Amino acid sequence: MEYTHIVQYYETDRMGITHHSNYIRWMEEARIDFLSQIGWDYAKLEEMGIISPVLNVNCDYKISTTFSDHVQISVKVKEFKGVKLHLAYEMKNEEGKTVCKATSSHAFLDREGRPIRMKDEQPELYKVLSDLAAE
């Protein structure tokens, strides 16, 4: 699944390059878009009583981006075992060069903060994510 982000002026620093913290925000944008593309809009998950906090983020910055650059972000399910979802991101500039490779890990919890056993409690979502992890 792919998502495009256009670098905004406020995301750049005094040197004119994108501040590193913004890449993590773009990952969040791409993840929400990814869930929507697979038919599991985040608002729908919240209505179902599912929250999905971030457990871990890792970014490996390769090339700087600047104001108005178009950054194509691909999102893939790296691993899914039912409670934790591990995603991989690759961000490329308009020339197709990788600007950042990243991963994030997320849990699936109920509104009280208890882990959800997706296979038992949300078998449809479990199947979608398991199938994507197998690709």
JOVEN-V326951 format. One record per backbone hydrogen bond with DSSP energy under -0.5 kcal/mol. NH is the residue of the N-H (numbers start at 0). CO is the residue of the C=O. If there is no record, write none. Layout:
NH;CO  NH;CO
//
This chain:
2;72  4;70  6;4  6;68  10;7  11;8  12;16  15;12  17;64  18;10  21;18  22;19  23;19  23;20  24;20  25;21  26;22  27;23  28;24  29;25  30;26  31;27  32;28  33;29  34;30  35;31  36;32  37;33  38;35  39;34  44;40  45;41  46;42  47;43  48;45  49;44  50;108  54;104  55;104  57;102  59;100  60;58  61;98  62;98  66;15  67;6  68;65  70;4  70;68  71;69  71;91  72;2  72;70  73;71  73;89  74;0  75;87  77;75  77;85  78;85  80;83  84;105  85;78  86;84  86;103  87;75  88;101  89;73  90;99  91;71  92;96  95;92  98;90  99;90  100;59  101;88  102;57  103;86  104;55  105;84  106;52  107;82  108;50  108;106  109;113  112;109  115;107  117;81  117;115  119;116  120;116  121;117  125;121  126;122  127;123  128;124  129;125  130;126  131;127  132;128  133;129  134;130  134;131
//
